[in-house]
Every structure is written in structure tokens, then in C-alpha cells.
Amino acid sequence: LEVQWRTWHCLHLDIGPAPQPDLLSDALVQLGLWGVMQAESMVCVVPCDTIFVELANLSNPRLLLGLAFCQLVPPMVARFQISSFYVSPSPRSPVQVVCRTLDALQNRTLDSK
């Protein structure tokens, strides 16, 4: 994957349930503190200055409390405000695609077009 990184770009990770929390914590520390990721003999440098790690919708909240990474970095709670939610009028925007698909499913017209 070739990406032309710009100064305003950031890396956003959405982390779900992890079967091995210790490995996840080690990876997040490498990424967050040093800006690198290692897998076996490969090392990847993250080409951006800002990294967002989202630990959302965890089925086990103890994962959040047990990660060493979370004890190194103060958490920030983000709250969603529906009044601030902007939906693009473009029919190809992700929100429009999902809404139109759900509407077609409900109306039983998904396979008819």
C-alpha cells in the first residue's frame, strides 16, 4: 500500500476484543512511544506525528484497565453528538451506502435493482 503522507494526516486504529492483551499492549507501546511496529524480522516506521487509538465497544472493560499502554497514556473520552453528525449528500459516501442498503433490506428491494 503506497500512501502519500501529508503533515495533517494521522493514523487511527480501532481496537476490538483481543485474545492476547499483552501482545496488543506491547504493539501499542511500540507504536505510540516509538512510532514503529515490529512483526518477526520486519520493522515498519509510522510516517505521521499523530496516532489515535480507539478502544471502543469492548465486551471486556478489564482489557482497557489491564493494558500497560493505557497506564502510560491518559485516556480521552469522546462523546458522539448527533447534532454534529454530518451526512454527505454523495450517494457513495459510507453513511449513504449503509442507509440505502438498510432501507432496501427493509423494503425487500435489495436484489430487485
Phi and psi in radians as a Rosetta constraint file:
Dihedral C 1 N 2 CA 2 C 2 CIRCULARHARMONIC -1.713 0.35
Dihedral N 2 CA 2 C 2 N 3 CIRCULARHARMONIC 2.157 0.35
Dihedral C 2 N 3 CA 3 C 3 CIRCULARHARMONIC -2.219 0.35
Dihedral N 3 CA 3 C 3 N 4 CIRCULARHARMONIC 2.313 0.35
Dihedral C 3 N 4 CA 4 C 4 CIRCULARHARMONIC -1.580 0.35
Dihedral N 4 CA 4 C 4 N 5 CIRCULARHARMONIC 1.646 0.35
Dihedral C 4 N 5 CA 5 C 5 CIRCULARHARMONIC -1.256 0.35
Dihedral N 5 CA 5 C 5 N 6 CIRCULARHARMONIC 2.392 0.35
Dihedral C 5 N 6 CA 6 C 6 CIRCULARHARMONIC -1.973 0.35
Dihedral N 6 CA 6 C 6 N 7 CIRCULARHARMONIC 2.884 0.35
Dihedral C 6 N 7 CA 7 C 7 CIRCULARHARMONIC -1.106 0.35
Dihedral N 7 CA 7 C 7 N 8 CIRCULARHARMONIC -0.452 0.35
Dihedral C 7 N 8 CA 8 C 8 CIRCULARHARMONIC -1.583 0.35
Dihedral N 8 CA 8 C 8 N 9 CIRCULARHARMONIC -0.063 0.35
Dihedral C 8 N 9 CA 9 C 9 CIRCULARHARMONIC -1.304 0.35
Dihedral N 9 CA 9 C 9 N 10 CIRCULARHARMONIC 2.691 0.35
Dihedral C 9 N 10 CA 10 C 10 CIRCULARHARMONIC -2.477 0.35
Dihedral N 10 CA 10 C 10 N 11 CIRCULARHARMONIC 2.886 0.35
Dihedral C 10 N 11 CA 11 C 11 CIRCULARHARMONIC -1.828 0.35
Dihedral N 11 CA 11 C 11 N 12 CIRCULARHARMONIC 2.219 0.35
Dihedral C 11 N 12 CA 12 C 12 CIRCULARHARMONIC -2.048 0.35
Dihedral N 12 CA 12 C 12 N 13 CIRCULARHARMONIC 2.097 0.35
Dihedral C 12 N 13 CA 13 C 13 CIRCULARHARMONIC -1.938 0.35
Dihedral N 13 CA 13 C 13 N 14 CIRCULARHARMONIC 2.251 0.35
Dihedral C 13 N 14 CA 14 C 14 CIRCULARHARMONIC -1.887 0.35
Dihedral N 14 CA 14 C 14 N 15 CIRCULARHARMONIC 1.876 0.35
Dihedral C 14 N 15 CA 15 C 15 CIRCULARHARMONIC -1.731 0.35
Dihedral N 15 CA 15 C 15 N 16 CIRCULARHARMONIC 2.222 0.35
Dihedral C 15 N 16 CA 16 C 16 CIRCULARHARMONIC -1.794 0.35
Dihedral N 16 CA 16 C 16 N 17 CIRCULARHARMONIC -2.833 0.35
Dihedral C 16 N 17 CA 17 C 17 CIRCULARHARMONIC -0.999 0.35
Dihedral N 17 CA 17 C 17 N 18 CIRCULARHARMONIC 2.424 0.35
Dihedral C 17 N 18 CA 18 C 18 CIRCULARHARMONIC -2.114 0.35
Dihedral N 18 CA 18 C 18 N 19 CIRCULARHARMONIC 2.177 0.35
Dihedral C 18 N 19 CA 19 C 19 CIRCULARHARMONIC -1.218 0.35
Dihedral N 19 CA 19 C 19 N 20 CIRCULARHARMONIC -0.418 0.35
Dihedral C 19 N 20 CA 20 C 20 CIRCULARHARMONIC -2.233 0.35
Dihedral N 20 CA 20 C 20 N 21 CIRCULARHARMONIC 1.453 0.35
Dihedral C 20 N 21 CA 21 C 21 CIRCULARHARMONIC -1.009 0.35
Dihedral N 21 CA 21 C 21 N 22 CIRCULARHARMONIC -0.565 0.35
Dihedral C 21 N 22 CA 22 C 22 CIRCULARHARMONIC -1.123 0.35
Dihedral N 22 CA 22 C 22 N 23 CIRCULARHARMONIC -0.733 0.35
Dihedral C 22 N 23 CA 23 C 23 CIRCULARHARMONIC -1.149 0.35
Dihedral N 23 CA 23 C 23 N 24 CIRCULARHARMONIC -0.692 0.35
Dihedral C 23 N 24 CA 24 C 24 CIRCULARHARMONIC -1.071 0.35
Dihedral N 24 CA 24 C 24 N 25 CIRCULARHARMONIC -0.793 0.35
Dihedral C 24 N 25 CA 25 C 25 CIRCULARHARMONIC -1.091 0.35
Dihedral N 25 CA 25 C 25 N 26 CIRCULARHARMONIC -0.757 0.35
Dihedral C 25 N 26 CA 26 C 26 CIRCULARHARMONIC -1.052 0.35
Dihedral N 26 CA 26 C 26 N 27 CIRCULARHARMONIC -0.757 0.35
Dihedral C 26 N 27 CA 27 C 27 CIRCULARHARMONIC -1.126 0.35
Dihedral N 27 CA 27 C 27 N 28 CIRCULARHARMONIC -0.709 0.35
Dihedral C 27 N 28 CA 28 C 28 CIRCULARHARMONIC -1.177 0.35
Dihedral N 28 CA 28 C 28 N 29 CIRCULARHARMONIC -0.630 0.35
Dihedral C 28 N 29 CA 29 C 29 CIRCULARHARMONIC -1.147 0.35
Dihedral N 29 CA 29 C 29 N 30 CIRCULARHARMONIC -0.799 0.35
Dihedral C 29 N 30 CA 30 C 30 CIRCULARHARMONIC -1.006 0.35
Dihedral N 30 CA 30 C 30 N 31 CIRCULARHARMONIC -0.808 0.35
Dihedral C 30 N 31 CA 31 C 31 CIRCULARHARMONIC -1.202 0.35
Dihedral N 31 CA 31 C 31 N 32 CIRCULARHARMONIC -0.845 0.35
Dihedral C 31 N 32 CA 32 C 32 CIRCULARHARMONIC -1.281 0.35
Dihedral N 32 CA 32 C 32 N 33 CIRCULARHARMONIC -0.687 0.35
Dihedral C 32 N 33 CA 33 C 33 CIRCULARHARMONIC -1.570 0.35
Dihedral N 33 CA 33 C 33 N 34 CIRCULARHARMONIC -0.648 0.35
Dihedral C 33 N 34 CA 34 C 34 CIRCULARHARMONIC -1.964 0.35
Dihedral N 34 CA 34 C 34 N 35 CIRCULARHARMONIC -0.205 0.35
Dihedral C 34 N 35 CA 35 C 35 CIRCULARHARMONIC 1.238 0.35
Dihedral N 35 CA 35 C 35 N 36 CIRCULARHARMONIC 0.484 0.35
Dihedral C 35 N 36 CA 36 C 36 CIRCULARHARMONIC -2.311 0.35
Dihedral N 36 CA 36 C 36 N 37 CIRCULARHARMONIC 2.743 0.35
Dihedral C 36 N 37 CA 37 C 37 CIRCULARHARMONIC -2.255 0.35
Dihedral N 37 CA 37 C 37 N 38 CIRCULARHARMONIC 2.439 0.35
Dihedral C 37 N 38 CA 38 C 38 CIRCULARHARMONIC -2.168 0.35
Dihedral N 38 CA 38 C 38 N 39 CIRCULARHARMONIC 2.361 0.35
Dihedral C 38 N 39 CA 39 C 39 CIRCULARHARMONIC -2.436 0.35
Dihedral N 39 CA 39 C 39 N 40 CIRCULARHARMONIC 1.996 0.35
Dihedral C 39 N 40 CA 40 C 40 CIRCULARHARMONIC 0.951 0.35
Dihedral N 40 CA 40 C 40 N 41 CIRCULARHARMONIC -2.095 0.35
Dihedral C 40 N 41 CA 41 C 41 CIRCULARHARMONIC -1.680 0.35
Dihedral N 41 CA 41 C 41 N 42 CIRCULARHARMONIC 0.079 0.35
Dihedral C 41 N 42 CA 42 C 42 CIRCULARHARMONIC -1.680 0.35
Dihedral N 42 CA 42 C 42 N 43 CIRCULARHARMONIC 2.461 0.35
Dihedral C 42 N 43 CA 43 C 43 CIRCULARHARMONIC -2.223 0.35
Dihedral N 43 CA 43 C 43 N 44 CIRCULARHARMONIC 2.302 0.35
Dihedral C 43 N 44 CA 44 C 44 CIRCULARHARMONIC -2.105 0.35
Dihedral N 44 CA 44 C 44 N 45 CIRCULARHARMONIC 2.247 0.35
Dihedral C 44 N 45 CA 45 C 45 CIRCULARHARMONIC -1.664 0.35
Dihedral N 45 CA 45 C 45 N 46 CIRCULARHARMONIC 2.270 0.35
Dihedral C 45 N 46 CA 46 C 46 CIRCULARHARMONIC -1.408 0.35
Dihedral N 46 CA 46 C 46 N 47 CIRCULARHARMONIC 2.100 0.35
Dihedral C 46 N 47 CA 47 C 47 CIRCULARHARMONIC -1.524 0.35
Dihedral N 47 CA 47 C 47 N 48 CIRCULARHARMONIC 0.612 0.35
Dihedral C 47 N 48 CA 48 C 48 CIRCULARHARMONIC -2.458 0.35
Dihedral N 48 CA 48 C 48 N 49 CIRCULARHARMONIC 2.784 0.35
Dihedral C 48 N 49 CA 49 C 49 CIRCULARHARMONIC -1.564 0.35
Dihedral N 49 CA 49 C 49 N 50 CIRCULARHARMONIC -0.376 0.35
Dihedral C 49 N 50 CA 50 C 50 CIRCULARHARMONIC -2.061 0.35
Dihedral N 50 CA 50 C 50 N 51 CIRCULARHARMONIC 2.310 0.35
Dihedral C 50 N 51 CA 51 C 51 CIRCULARHARMONIC -2.261 0.35
Dihedral N 51 CA 51 C 51 N 52 CIRCULARHARMONIC 2.214 0.35
Dihedral C 51 N 52 CA 52 C 52 CIRCULARHARMONIC -1.861 0.35
Dihedral N 52 CA 52 C 52 N 53 CIRCULARHARMONIC 2.265 0.35
Dihedral C 52 N 53 CA 53 C 53 CIRCULARHARMONIC -2.025 0.35
Dihedral N 53 CA 53 C 53 N 54 CIRCULARHARMONIC 2.084 0.35
Dihedral C 53 N 54 CA 54 C 54 CIRCULARHARMONIC -1.848 0.35
Dihedral N 54 CA 54 C 54 N 55 CIRCULARHARMONIC 2.009 0.35
Dihedral C 54 N 55 CA 55 C 55 CIRCULARHARMONIC -1.863 0.35
Dihedral N 55 CA 55 C 55 N 56 CIRCULARHARMONIC 1.502 0.35
Dihedral C 55 N 56 CA 56 C 56 CIRCULARHARMONIC -2.059 0.35
Dihedral N 56 CA 56 C 56 N 57 CIRCULARHARMONIC 2.704 0.35
Dihedral C 56 N 57 CA 57 C 57 CIRCULARHARMONIC 0.930 0.35
Dihedral N 57 CA 57 C 57 N 58 CIRCULARHARMONIC 0.728 0.35
Dihedral C 57 N 58 CA 58 C 58 CIRCULARHARMONIC -1.347 0.35
Dihedral N 58 CA 58 C 58 N 59 CIRCULARHARMONIC 2.306 0.35
Dihedral C 58 N 59 CA 59 C 59 CIRCULARHARMONIC -1.306 0.35
Dihedral N 59 CA 59 C 59 N 60 CIRCULARHARMONIC -0.360 0.35
Dihedral C 59 N 60 CA 60 C 60 CIRCULARHARMONIC -2.173 0.35
Dihedral N 60 CA 60 C 60 N 61 CIRCULARHARMONIC 1.706 0.35
Dihedral C 60 N 61 CA 61 C 61 CIRCULARHARMONIC -1.113 0.35
Dihedral N 61 CA 61 C 61 N 62 CIRCULARHARMONIC -0.286 0.35
Dihedral C 61 N 62 CA 62 C 62 CIRCULARHARMONIC -1.148 0.35
Dihedral N 62 CA 62 C 62 N 63 CIRCULARHARMONIC -0.439 0.35
Dihedral C 62 N 63 CA 63 C 63 CIRCULARHARMONIC -1.017 0.35
Dihedral N 63 CA 63 C 63 N 64 CIRCULARHARMONIC -0.810 0.35
Dihedral C 63 N 64 CA 64 C 64 CIRCULARHARMONIC -1.050 0.35
Dihedral N 64 CA 64 C 64 N 65 CIRCULARHARMONIC -0.773 0.35
Dihedral C 64 N 65 CA 65 C 65 CIRCULARHARMONIC -1.284 0.35
Dihedral N 65 CA 65 C 65 N 66 CIRCULARHARMONIC -0.457 0.35
Dihedral C 65 N 66 CA 66 C 66 CIRCULARHARMONIC -1.555 0.35
Dihedral N 66 CA 66 C 66 N 67 CIRCULARHARMONIC -0.180 0.35
Dihedral C 66 N 67 CA 67 C 67 CIRCULARHARMONIC -1.348 0.35
Dihedral N 67 CA 67 C 67 N 68 CIRCULARHARMONIC 2.192 0.35
Dihedral C 67 N 68 CA 68 C 68 CIRCULARHARMONIC -1.045 0.35
Dihedral N 68 CA 68 C 68 N 69 CIRCULARHARMONIC -0.607 0.35
Dihedral C 68 N 69 CA 69 C 69 CIRCULARHARMONIC -0.994 0.35
Dihedral N 69 CA 69 C 69 N 70 CIRCULARHARMONIC -0.708 0.35
Dihedral C 69 N 70 CA 70 C 70 CIRCULARHARMONIC -1.228 0.35
Dihedral N 70 CA 70 C 70 N 71 CIRCULARHARMONIC -0.361 0.35
Dihedral C 70 N 71 CA 71 C 71 CIRCULARHARMONIC -1.463 0.35
Dihedral N 71 CA 71 C 71 N 72 CIRCULARHARMONIC -0.337 0.35
Dihedral C 71 N 72 CA 72 C 72 CIRCULARHARMONIC -1.504 0.35
Dihedral N 72 CA 72 C 72 N 73 CIRCULARHARMONIC -0.508 0.35
Dihedral C 72 N 73 CA 73 C 73 CIRCULARHARMONIC -2.042 0.35
Dihedral N 73 CA 73 C 73 N 74 CIRCULARHARMONIC 2.180 0.35
Dihedral C 73 N 74 CA 74 C 74 CIRCULARHARMONIC -1.161 0.35
Dihedral N 74 CA 74 C 74 N 75 CIRCULARHARMONIC 2.355 0.35
Dihedral C 74 N 75 CA 75 C 75 CIRCULARHARMONIC -1.277 0.35
Dihedral N 75 CA 75 C 75 N 76 CIRCULARHARMONIC 2.690 0.35
Dihedral C 75 N 76 CA 76 C 76 CIRCULARHARMONIC -2.214 0.35
Dihedral N 76 CA 76 C 76 N 77 CIRCULARHARMONIC 2.195 0.35
Dihedral C 76 N 77 CA 77 C 77 CIRCULARHARMONIC -1.608 0.35
Dihedral N 77 CA 77 C 77 N 78 CIRCULARHARMONIC 2.195 0.35
Dihedral C 77 N 78 CA 78 C 78 CIRCULARHARMONIC -1.911 0.35
Dihedral N 78 CA 78 C 78 N 79 CIRCULARHARMONIC 2.277 0.35
Dihedral C 78 N 79 CA 79 C 79 CIRCULARHARMONIC -1.951 0.35
Dihedral N 79 CA 79 C 79 N 80 CIRCULARHARMONIC 2.364 0.35
Dihedral C 79 N 80 CA 80 C 80 CIRCULARHARMONIC -1.482 0.35
Dihedral N 80 CA 80 C 80 N 81 CIRCULARHARMONIC 2.258 0.35
Dihedral C 80 N 81 CA 81 C 81 CIRCULARHARMONIC -1.974 0.35
Dihedral N 81 CA 81 C 81 N 82 CIRCULARHARMONIC 2.007 0.35
Dihedral C 81 N 82 CA 82 C 82 CIRCULARHARMONIC -1.067 0.35
Dihedral N 82 CA 82 C 82 N 83 CIRCULARHARMONIC -0.508 0.35
Dihedral C 82 N 83 CA 83 C 83 CIRCULARHARMONIC -1.196 0.35
Dihedral N 83 CA 83 C 83 N 84 CIRCULARHARMONIC -0.360 0.35
Dihedral C 83 N 84 CA 84 C 84 CIRCULARHARMONIC -1.664 0.35
Dihedral N 84 CA 84 C 84 N 85 CIRCULARHARMONIC -0.013 0.35
Dihedral C 84 N 85 CA 85 C 85 CIRCULARHARMONIC -1.370 0.35
Dihedral N 85 CA 85 C 85 N 86 CIRCULARHARMONIC 2.092 0.35
Dihedral C 85 N 86 CA 86 C 86 CIRCULARHARMONIC -1.854 0.35
Dihedral N 86 CA 86 C 86 N 87 CIRCULARHARMONIC 2.244 0.35
Dihedral C 86 N 87 CA 87 C 87 CIRCULARHARMONIC -1.914 0.35
Dihedral N 87 CA 87 C 87 N 88 CIRCULARHARMONIC 2.113 0.35
Dihedral C 87 N 88 CA 88 C 88 CIRCULARHARMONIC -1.133 0.35
Dihedral N 88 CA 88 C 88 N 89 CIRCULARHARMONIC 2.470 0.35
Dihedral C 88 N 89 CA 89 C 89 CIRCULARHARMONIC -1.304 0.35
Dihedral N 89 CA 89 C 89 N 90 CIRCULARHARMONIC -0.164 0.35
Dihedral C 89 N 90 CA 90 C 90 CIRCULARHARMONIC -1.135 0.35
Dihedral N 90 CA 90 C 90 N 91 CIRCULARHARMONIC 2.223 0.35
Dihedral C 90 N 91 CA 91 C 91 CIRCULARHARMONIC -1.140 0.35
Dihedral N 91 CA 91 C 91 N 92 CIRCULARHARMONIC -0.229 0.35
Dihedral C 91 N 92 CA 92 C 92 CIRCULARHARMONIC -1.718 0.35
Dihedral N 92 CA 92 C 92 N 93 CIRCULARHARMONIC 0.022 0.35
Dihedral C 92 N 93 CA 93 C 93 CIRCULARHARMONIC -1.197 0.35
Dihedral N 93 CA 93 C 93 N 94 CIRCULARHARMONIC 2.584 0.35
Dihedral C 93 N 94 CA 94 C 94 CIRCULARHARMONIC -0.946 0.35
Dihedral N 94 CA 94 C 94 N 95 CIRCULARHARMONIC -0.725 0.35
Dihedral C 94 N 95 CA 95 C 95 CIRCULARHARMONIC -1.159 0.35
Dihedral N 95 CA 95 C 95 N 96 CIRCULARHARMONIC -0.734 0.35
Dihedral C 95 N 96 CA 96 C 96 CIRCULARHARMONIC -1.120 0.35
Dihedral N 96 CA 96 C 96 N 97 CIRCULARHARMONIC -0.720 0.35
Dihedral C 96 N 97 CA 97 C 97 CIRCULARHARMONIC -1.072 0.35
Dihedral N 97 CA 97 C 97 N 98 CIRCULARHARMONIC -0.818 0.35
Dihedral C 97 N 98 CA 98 C 98 CIRCULARHARMONIC -1.118 0.35
Dihedral N 98 CA 98 C 98 N 99 CIRCULARHARMONIC -0.821 0.35
Dihedral C 98 N 99 CA 99 C 99 CIRCULARHARMONIC -1.090 0.35
Dihedral N 99 CA 99 C 99 N 100 CIRCULARHARMONIC -0.739 0.35
Dihedral C 99 N 100 CA 100 C 100 CIRCULARHARMONIC -1.193 0.35
Dihedral N 100 CA 100 C 100 N 101 CIRCULARHARMONIC -0.638 0.35
Dihedral C 100 N 101 CA 101 C 101 CIRCULARHARMONIC -1.156 0.35
Dihedral N 101 CA 101 C 101 N 102 CIRCULARHARMONIC -0.792 0.35
Dihedral C 101 N 102 CA 102 C 102 CIRCULARHARMONIC -1.101 0.35
Dihedral N 102 CA 102 C 102 N 103 CIRCULARHARMONIC -0.684 0.35
Dihedral C 102 N 103 CA 103 C 103 CIRCULARHARMONIC -1.114 0.35
Dihedral N 103 CA 103 C 103 N 104 CIRCULARHARMONIC -0.753 0.35
Dihedral C 103 N 104 CA 104 C 104 CIRCULARHARMONIC -1.156 0.35
Dihedral N 104 CA 104 C 104 N 105 CIRCULARHARMONIC -0.639 0.35
Dihedral C 104 N 105 CA 105 C 105 CIRCULARHARMONIC -1.099 0.35
Dihedral N 105 CA 105 C 105 N 106 CIRCULARHARMONIC -0.808 0.35
Dihedral C 105 N 106 CA 106 C 106 CIRCULARHARMONIC -1.121 0.35
Dihedral N 106 CA 106 C 106 N 107 CIRCULARHARMONIC -0.667 0.35
Dihedral C 106 N 107 CA 107 C 107 CIRCULARHARMONIC -1.534 0.35
Dihedral N 107 CA 107 C 107 N 108 CIRCULARHARMONIC 0.043 0.35
Dihedral C 107 N 108 CA 108 C 108 CIRCULARHARMONIC 0.993 0.35
Dihedral N 108 CA 108 C 108 N 109 CIRCULARHARMONIC 0.684 0.35
Dihedral C 108 N 109 CA 109 C 109 CIRCULARHARMONIC -2.057 0.35
Dihedral N 109 CA 109 C 109 N 110 CIRCULARHARMONIC 0.183 0.35
Dihedral C 109 N 110 CA 110 C 110 CIRCULARHARMONIC -1.047 0.35
Dihedral N 110 CA 110 C 110 N 111 CIRCULARHARMONIC -0.753 0.35
Dihedral C 110 N 111 CA 111 C 111 CIRCULARHARMONIC -1.665 0.35
Dihedral N 111 CA 111 C 111 N 112 CIRCULARHARMONIC 0.090 0.35
Dihedral C 111 N 112 CA 112 C 112 CIRCULARHARMONIC -1.669 0.35
Dihedral N 112 CA 112 C 112 N 113 CIRCULARHARMONIC -0.132 0.35
